[in-house]
Amino acid sequence: MESNHLQTLMEHPLFDGIPAETLAAVLGHVPAVRVPSGSEIPHPEERWMALVLHGHAKVYSSDIARQVLLRTIGKGDLIGIAQLFAESAPRMSRMVADRETELLWLDEAAVRRLLDASPRFRDNCLAFLAERIAFLNRKIAAVTAGNAERRLALMLDRLADGQDTFLLPISMQSLADTLDISRASLYRALETLEQDGFLTRTGKQFRLTDRPAMLARYH
């Protein structure tokens, strides 16, 4: 395994506390896959997970008839772990690269070798999957949160990812589709949040001016 790939693995919480020599010895050669900008990240037939080495991609629901953004991924993010352990391993989502993206690909055999070799990796997997469940619960809450203002407030809090100022990663139409509201309802909700002093925006740059008060109002 290349030293820079090994270092990227060790920086991810899933591999925290696992000695470099254990990772190198157990995983052996792990291929890196490059995906051109605008291309869909492939879903091979076998079970797998992958770590983003560089680049950026959007993760959408698997329903191509209604494109709903689930999250964005960048360097250091992990994909595929849920389907790796799912009994039927269905196609759970589809991912499209925003720019050239390189991924470190770990197949099922490599992951299971590491599970057998490292109890720490097993514990890390359990903690990581628990956090993914919590993420999905937050996502469901944002989409089924009641009126448009509450849905929008919870979604903006999630998209901000701990930052007060951020760039909206999707179009307004995609945001409306994700929230399951009309575009007109989305703009009315944005105006309400702005009038209430919770939000300012310039183009696609959003700023949450009082996140605690906004969440107290709409949580």
KELUM-379380 format. One record per atom (N, C-alpha, C, O): residue in three letters; x, y, z. Coordinates in steps of 0.05 Angstrom, whole numbers, plus 5000, padded with zeros to 4 digits. Layout:
ALAXYZ/...
***
This chain:
MET501749765000/MET500050005000/MET501850255000/MET503850265014/GLU501050454984/GLU502650694983/GLU502450845010/GLU500450845023/SER504750975017/SER504851095044/SER502851315047/SER501751355069/ASN502251475026/ASN500251695029/ASN497451585032/ASN495851695046/HIS496851355019/HIS494251225022/HIS494051115051/HIS491851135063/LEU496150995061/LEU496150895088/LEU495651115108/LEU494151085127/GLN496951345104/GLN496551575122/GLN493651675121/GLN492551745142/THR492451685097/THR489651765095/THR487851575110/THR485951665123/LEU488351325108/LEU486751125123/LEU486951175153/LEU484951175167/MET489351225163/MET489751255191/MET488551505203/MET488051525227/GLU488051695185/GLU486751945194/GLU483751925197/GLU482452105208/HIS482551705187/HIS479651675188/HIS478951535215/HIS480351345223/PRO476751615228/PRO475951495254/PRO475551195252/PRO475951055272/LEU474851085229/LEU474450805226/LEU477050645232/LEU476950415241/PHE479350765226/PHE481850625229/PHE483550745252/PHE485950695254/ASP482250905269/ASP483551025292/ASP484650815311/ASP483250625318/GLY487150845319/GLY488250665339/GLY489350405328/GLY490350235343/ILE489250365301/ILE490250125289/ILE493150175279/ILE493450365263/PRO495150025288/PRO497850075280/PRO498150075249/PRO496849915235/ALA499950245239/ALA500450255210/ALA501349985199/ALA500549905177/GLU503049845214/GLU504049585205/GLU501749375202/GLU501849205185/THR499749395220/THR497449215218/THR495849275193/THR495049085179/LEU495249525188/LEU493749605164/LEU495249515139/LEU494049395121/ALA497749565138/ALA499349495114/ALA499449195110/ALA499249095087/ALA499849045132/ALA500148755129/ALA497548615122/ALA497448435106/VAL495348715135/VAL492748575131/VAL491448655104/VAL490348485090/LEU491548915098/LEU490149005074/LEU491748945049/LEU490548905027/GLY494448955051/GLY496048905027/GLY495649125007/GLY495649365014/HIS495449054981/HIS495049244960/HIS492149324957/HIS490449144951/VAL491549574962/VAL488749674959/VAL488749864935/VAL490150054935/PRO487049804915/PRO487149964890/PRO485850244895/PRO484050274910/ALA486950434880/ALA485750704879/ALA484350734852/ALA485450664831/VAL481950844853/VAL480250864829/VAL479751164824/VAL478851304842/ARG480151254799/ARG479651534792/ARG477051554777/ARG476451394759/VAL475351744785/VAL472751794772/VAL472752074760/VAL473152264775/PRO472352104733/PRO472452364721/PRO470152544731/PRO468052444740/SER470552804729/SER468452994737/SER465952954721/SER466052914696/GLY463652954734/GLY461052914721/GLY460252624718/GLY458052564709/SER462052434725/SER461452154722/SER460352034748/SER460952134769/GLU458751834745/GLU457751694768/GLU459751504779/GLU461151364764/ILE460051504806/ILE461951314819/ILE460751034816/ILE458550984824/PRO462350854805/PRO461250584798/PRO460550424823/PRO461750464845/HIS458550244820/HIS457750064841/HIS458449784831/HIS456749664817/PRO460749674838/PRO461349394830/PRO459449194843/PRO458149264863/GLU459348964832/GLU457448754842/GLU458148664870/GLU456448604886/GLU460848634876/GLU461648534902/GLU461248754923/GLU460948994917/ARG461148664948/ARG460948854971/ARG463549004974/ARG465748894968/TRP463349254982/TRP465749424983/TRP465249675001/TRP462949735008/MET467349815007/MET467150085017/MET469550235006/MET471550104998/ALA469450495006/ALA471650654994/ALA472050905010/ALA470151025021/LEU474550995010/LEU475351245024/LEU476151445003/LEU477651384985/VAL475051695004/VAL475651904985/VAL478452014991/VAL478952115012/LEU480251984971/LEU482952084974/LEU483152384967/LEU484452544980/HIS481752464945/HIS481452744938/HIS479152764919/HIS478252574907/GLY478153014917/GLY475853064899/GLY473353134915/GLY473453194939/HIS471053114902/HIS468553194914/HIS466353064898/HIS466453054874/ALA464252974912/ALA461952844899/ALA459452884915/ALA459552944939/LYS457152864901/LYS454552884914/LYS453252604915/LYS453452444896/VAL452052544937/VAL450652284941/VAL447652334939/VAL446552484955/TYR446352194921/TYR443552224916/TYR442051964923/TYR443351744925/SER439451984928/SER437851744932/SER437951574906/SER438551674884/SER437451314909/SER437751134886/SER435451164866/SER435651064844/ASP433351314873/ASP431051354855/ASP431751574835/ASP431751814842/ILE432351494810/ILE433151694790/ILE430851864781/ILE431352074769/ALA428351784786/ALA426051944778/ALA425752194796/ALA424552384787/ARG426852184820/ARG426652414838/ARG429352444852/ARG429852304872/GLN430952634842/GLN433652664852/GLN433652804879/GLN433253054880/VAL434252664900/VAL434252774927/VAL437152764937/VAL438252544939/LEU438352994944/LEU441052994955/LEU441052884983/LEU439552985000/LEU442752694989/LEU443052585015/LEU445352715030/LEU445052785054/ARG447552755017/ARG449852885029/ARG451952945007/ARG451752844985/THR453953095015/THR456253134997/THR458653005011/THR458852985035/ILE460552914994/ILE462952775005/ILE465452904993/ILE465452994970/GLY467552905009/GLY470153005000/GLY472352845012/GLY471952625022/LYS474752955010/LYS477152815020/LYS476752715049/LYS475952875066/GLY477352465053/GLY477152345080/GLY474552225087/GLY474252095108/ASP472552255069/ASP469852135075/ASP469851845066/ASP471251765047/LEU468151695079/LEU467851405073/LEU465151355061/LEU463151465070/ILE464951175041/ILE462451105029/ILE462350795027/ILE464350655027/GLY459850695026/GLY459450415020/GLY459350225044/GLY458749985040/ILE459950315069/ILE460150135091/ILE457450005098/ILE457349775107/ALA455250155094/ALA452650035100/ALA451949795082/ALA451049595092/GLN452449825056/GLN451849605038/GLN453849375042/GLN453349155034/LEU456249435053/LEU458149225058/LEU457049025077/LEU457548785074/PHE455549115098/PHE454548935118/PHE451648865115/PHE450548705130/ALA450248985095/ALA447448925091/ALA447148645080/ALA448748555064/GLU445048505088/GLU444648225080/GLU444348205050/GLU445448025038/SER442748385038/SER442248355009/SER444048544993/SER444148514968/ALA445348735006/ALA447148934993/ALA445849064969/ALA446949054947/PRO443449194972/PRO442149324950/PRO443649584943/PRO445249684959/ARG443049694920/ARG444049954913/ARG442550164929/ARG440250224923/MET443950284949/MET442550464967/MET442650754958/MET440950914967/SER444450824941/SER444751104932/SER446351114907/SER447350904897/ARG446551344895/ARG448351384872/ARG449951634877/ARG448951824889/MET452451624868/MET454351844873/MET455451954848/MET456251804830/VAL455452214845/VAL456452354821/VAL458752534829/VAL458452704847/ALA461052504815/ALA463352674821/ALA462952954811/ALA462252994787/ASP463453154828/ASP463453434820/ASP465953514805/ASP465953684788/ARG468053384812/ARG470653424799/ARG472153154800/ARG471152964813/GLU474353134787/GLU475752874787/GLU476152784816/GLU477152934833/THR475352544821/THR475352434848/THR476852164849/THR476351994832/GLU478552134869/GLU480051884871/GLU479251744897/GLU479051874918/LEU478751484896/LEU477851334919/LEU479651094924/LEU480650974905/LEU480051034949/LEU481450794957/LEU479350574961/LEU477650594979/TRP479550364946/TRP477450164945/TRP478149924962/TRP480149794957/LEU476449854982/LEU476849624999/LEU474549424994/LEU472249494999/ASP475249194985/ASP473148994980/ASP472448845006/ASP473748885026/GLU470448675005/GLU469448545029/GLU471548365041/GLU471848355066/ALA473148225025/ALA475248045035/ALA477248205052/ALA478048115073/ALA478048435042/ALA480048605056/ALA478948695083/ALA480248685104/VAL476448785083/VAL475148885107/VAL474848655128/VAL475348705152/ARG474048425119/ARG473648205137/ARG476348105149/ARG476448025172/ARG478448125133/ARG481148055144/ARG481848245167/ARG482948155187/LEU481248495163/LEU481848695184/LEU480148655208/LEU481048695231/LEU477548585204/LEU475848535227/LEU476848295244/LEU476848305268/ASP477948095231/ASP479047865245/ASP481647935259/ASP482247825280/ALA483148115248/ALA485748175258/ALA485748395280/ALA487548405297/SER483648565280/SER483748795298/SER481048835312/SER479148925300/PRO480848775338/PRO478448835354/PRO477849135354/PRO475549215355/ARG479949305353/ARG479549595352/ARG478049675327/ARG476249845328/PHE478649555305/PHE477249615280/PHE474349535282/PHE472549675272/ARG473749305294/ARG471049215299/ARG469449425315/ARG467249495308/ASP470649515337/ASP469349715354/ASP468949975338/ASP466850105341/ASN470950055323/ASN470650295307/ASN468350275287/ASN466950465282/CYS468050045275/CYS465849995256/CYS463150035269/CYS461350155258/LEU462849915293/LEU460349935307/LEU459650235314/LEU457450325310/ALA461750385323/ALA461250665329/ALA460650825304/ALA458850995305/PHE461950765282/PHE461550915257/PHE458650855247/PHE457351045238/LEU457850605247/LEU455150545237/LEU452950665255/LEU450850755245/ALA453450675281/ALA451550805299/ALA451251105292/ALA449051215293/GLU453451235286/GLU453351515278/GLU451951545251/GLU450451745248/ARG452251365233/ARG450751375207/ARG447751355212/ARG446151485199/ILE446951185231/ILE444151165238/ILE443051425249/ILE440951515242/ALA444651545266/ALA443851805277/ALA443652015255/ALA441852185256/PHE445552015236/PHE445452195213/PHE442852155197/PHE441552355190/LEU442151905192/LEU439651855177/LEU437251945192/LEU435252045180/ASN437251915218/ASN434952005234/ASN434652305232/ASN432452415230/ARG436952455232/ARG436852745229/ARG435852815201/ARG434353005198/LYS436752665181/LYS435852715154/LYS432852675151/LYS431452835139/ILE431752455163/ILE428852405162/ILE427352625176/ILE425252715167/ALA428452715199/ALA427152935214/ALA426953185197/ALA424953325198/ALA429053245182/ALA429053485165/ALA427053465143/ALA425853665135/VAL426653225132/VAL424853195109/VAL421953175117/VAL420153235102/THR421453075142/THR418753035151/THR418153215175/THR416653135193/ALA419253445175/ALA419253615199/ALA416753795202/ALA416753965220/GLY414753755186/GLY412453925188/GLY412354145167/GLY412654085144/ASN412054395176/ASN411754615156/ASN414454675142/ASN416554575151/ALA414254825121/ALA416654885104/ALA418855025119/ALA421154965115/GLU418155205137/GLU420155355152/GLU421755165170/GLU424255185172/ARG420354985183/ARG421754795201/ARG423554605185/ARG425854555193/ARG422554505163/ARG424154325146/ARG426654465137/ARG428854355138/LEU426254715128/LEU428554865117/LEU430554925139/LEU432954895135/ALA429655005163/ALA431455075184/ALA433154835192/ALA435554865196/LEU431954595195/LEU433454355202/LEU435354275180/LEU437554175185/MET434554305155/MET436254235133/MET438654425131/MET440854335126/LEU438154685134/LEU440454875133/LEU442454825156/LEU444854845152/ASP441454745179/ASP443154685201/ASP444954445194/ASP447354445200/ARG443754245180/ARG445354015172/ARG447354085150/ARG449653995151/LEU446454235130/LEU448154305108/LEU450554485117/LEU452654475106/ALA450054645138/ALA452154825148/ALA454454665161/ALA456754765161/ASP453854435171/ASP455854255182/ASP457654395203/ASP460054375202/GLY456354545221/GLY457754665243/GLY458854945236/GLY459955075254/GLN458555035211/GLN459555295203/GLN457155495202/GLN454955415194/ASP457655745210/ASP455555945207/ASP455156035179/ASP452956095170/THR457356055163/THR457256135136/THR458055905118/THR460055775123/PHE456555855097/PHE457055635079/PHE455855685052/PHE454055855049/LEU456855535032/LEU455655545005/LEU453655325002/LEU454255095008/LEU451355394992/LEU449255184987/LEU450354994966/LEU450955084944/PRO450554734972/PRO451854554953/PRO450054464930/PRO450954314912/ILE447454544930/ILE445654454909/ILE443954684899/ILE444054904911/SER442454644878/SER440754854867/SER438254884885/SER437654714901/MET436955114882/MET434455164897/MET432354954890/MET430854864908/GLN432254874865/GLN430254664858/GLN430854404871/GLN429054264881/SER433454334872/SER434254084886/SER433654094915/SER432853894928/LEU434054334927/LEU433454364956/LEU430454334961/LEU429654204980/ALA428854454943/ALA425954424946/ALA425154134943/ALA423454034958/ASP426353994924/ASP425653704920/ASP426453544944/ASP425053364953/THR428853604955/THR429753454979/THR427953495002/THR427453305018/LEU426853735005/LEU425053795027/LEU422153715021/LEU420453735039/ASP421653624996/ASP419053544988/ASP417053774990/ASP414753734999/ILE417854014981/ILE416154244980/ILE416454374953/ILE418354314938/SER414654554946/SER414854694920/SER417054904922/SER417854984943/ARG417954994899/ARG419955204897/ARG418855464910/ARG420255604924/ALA416255524905/ALA415055764916/ALA415055744947/ALA415555944960/SER414355514957/SER414355474987/SER417155504998/SER417455615020/LEU419155414983/LEU421955444992/LEU422655744995/LEU423755825015/TYR421955904975/TYR422656184975/TYR421156334998/TYR422256515010/ARG418656255002/ARG417156375024/ARG418456305051/ARG418656475069/ALA419356055054/ALA420655975079/ALA423356125082/ALA423956195105/LEU424856155061/LEU427356305063/LEU426856595072/LEU428256705089/GLU424756715061/GLU424056995068/GLU423257005098/GLU423957195112/THR421856805107/THR421056795135/THR423456785154/THR423656925173/LEU425356605147/LEU427756585163/LEU429456835163/LEU430656915183/GLU429456965140/GLU430957225138/GLU429557445154/GLU430857585169/GLN426957455152/GLN425457665167/GLN425657615197/GLN425557815212/ASP425857365205/ASP426057305234/ASP428857345244/ASP429357315268/GLY430757415226/GLY433457465235/GLY435257225238/GLY437357235251/PHE434456995227/PHE435956755230/PHE437856705206/PHE439656545209/LEU437456845184/LEU438856775160/LEU439357025143/LEU437657205141/THR441757045131/THR442357235110/THR443557075087/THR444756865091/ARG443157165062/ARG444257025040/ARG444957215017/ARG443557415013/THR447057145003/THR447857284979/THR448557074958/THR450556944959/GLY446757054939/GLY447056834919/GLY446856564933/GLY444856504946/LYS448956404930/LYS448956134942/LYS450456134969/LYS450855924982/GLN451356374978/GLN452656395004/GLN450556445026/GLN449156655025/PHE450356275045/PHE448456295066/PHE449956345093/PHE452156245097/ARG448656495110/ARG449756535137/ARG447556515157/ARG445556655156/LEU447956325176/LEU446056285198/LEU446856485220/LEU448956445233/THR445256695224/THR446056905242/THR445556845271/THR446756965288/ASP443656665276/ASP443056595304/ASP442056305304/ASP439656255308/ARG443956115301/ARG443255835299/ARG441755735324/ARG439755605321/PRO442755795348/PRO441355685372/PRO438355785373/PRO436655625380/ALA437856035367/ALA435156135368/ALA433456005346/ALA431155945351/MET434655975323/MET433155845301/MET432355565308/MET430055475304/LEU434255405319/LEU433655135327/LEU431655115350/LEU429954935351/ALA431855305368/ALA429955315390/ALA427155375380/ALA425155265391/ARG426955535359/ARG424355595347/ARG423155355332/ARG420755305333/TYR424855225317/TYR423855025298/TYR424454735305/TYR423554555291/HIS425954685326/HIS426654405332/HIS424254255343/HIS424454015349/
***
